[in-house]
Amino acid sequence: GGLGPKDLPPAQVNSWADAIRRATESEEWQSFVTRQNWRPMFLGPDEMKQYIEQEFDATRTLMKELRLSKN
């Protein structure tokens, strides 16, 4: 994954997302992912934001259930 500053202009966000998408589609990257037994997953900026929010919510819920968080 990649993260950038909060106020990164949309043109730069799209440029970085396109560059990373193209890199993850390369034969070299696909081979590396296979060798590592990783599950390939490319998410664009909007999908990544939603994914991070869902993961944060799930972690917060778990922390509450385990009584490791007061919030």
C-alpha positions in Angstrom: 0.0 0.0 0.0 0.9 3.6 -0.3 -0.1 6.6 1.6 0.3 10.3 0.8 -0.4 13.6 2.6 -4.0 14.4 3.3 -4.1 17.4 1.0 -2.4 15.8 -2.0 -4.0 17.3 -5.2 -6.3 14.8 -7.0 -4.0 14.9 -10.1 -1.1 13.6 -8.1 -3.3 11.0 -6.3 -4.4 9.7 -9.7 -0.9 9.8 -11.1 0.5 7.8 -8.2 -2.4 5.3 -8.3 -1.9 4.8 -12.0 1.8 4.2 -11.6 1.3 1.7 -8.7 -1.5 -0.1 -10.7 0.8 -0.4 -13.7 3.6 -1.7 -11.5 1.4 -4.3 -9.9 0.3 -5.5 -13.4 3.9 -6.1 -14.4 5.2 -9.7 -14.9 8.1 -9.0 -12.5 5.6 -8.0 -9.7 3.3 -10.9 -10.4 6.2 -13.3 -10.2 7.4 -11.8 -6.9 3.9 -12.0 -5.4 3.7 -15.6 -6.4 7.1 -16.5 -4.9 6.0 -14.8 -1.6 2.7 -16.6 -1.5 1.0 -13.3 -1.3 -2.5 -12.5 -2.3 -2.4 -9.8 -4.9 -4.8 -6.9 -4.3 -4.8 -3.5 -5.9 -7.1 -0.9 -4.5 -7.5 2.6 -6.0 -7.6 5.6 -3.8 -11.3 5.5 -2.9 -11.3 1.7 -2.4 -8.2 2.0 -0.2 -9.7 4.6 2.0 -12.8 2.5 2.5 -10.7 -0.6 3.2 -8.6 1.2 5.8 -11.7 2.6 7.5 -13.2 -0.9 7.7 -10.0 -2.4 9.1 -9.9 0.4 11.7 -13.5 -0.1 12.7 -12.9 -3.9 13.0 -9.8 -3.3 15.1 -11.6 -0.8 17.4 -14.4 -3.3 17.9 -12.0 -6.1 18.8 -10.1 -3.8 21.2 -13.4 -3.0 23.0 -14.4 -6.6 23.1 -11.1 -7.5 24.7 -11.4 -4.6 27.1 -8.1 -3.2 25.8 -9.7 0.2 24.9 -11.9 2.6 26.8 -13.3 4.1 23.6 
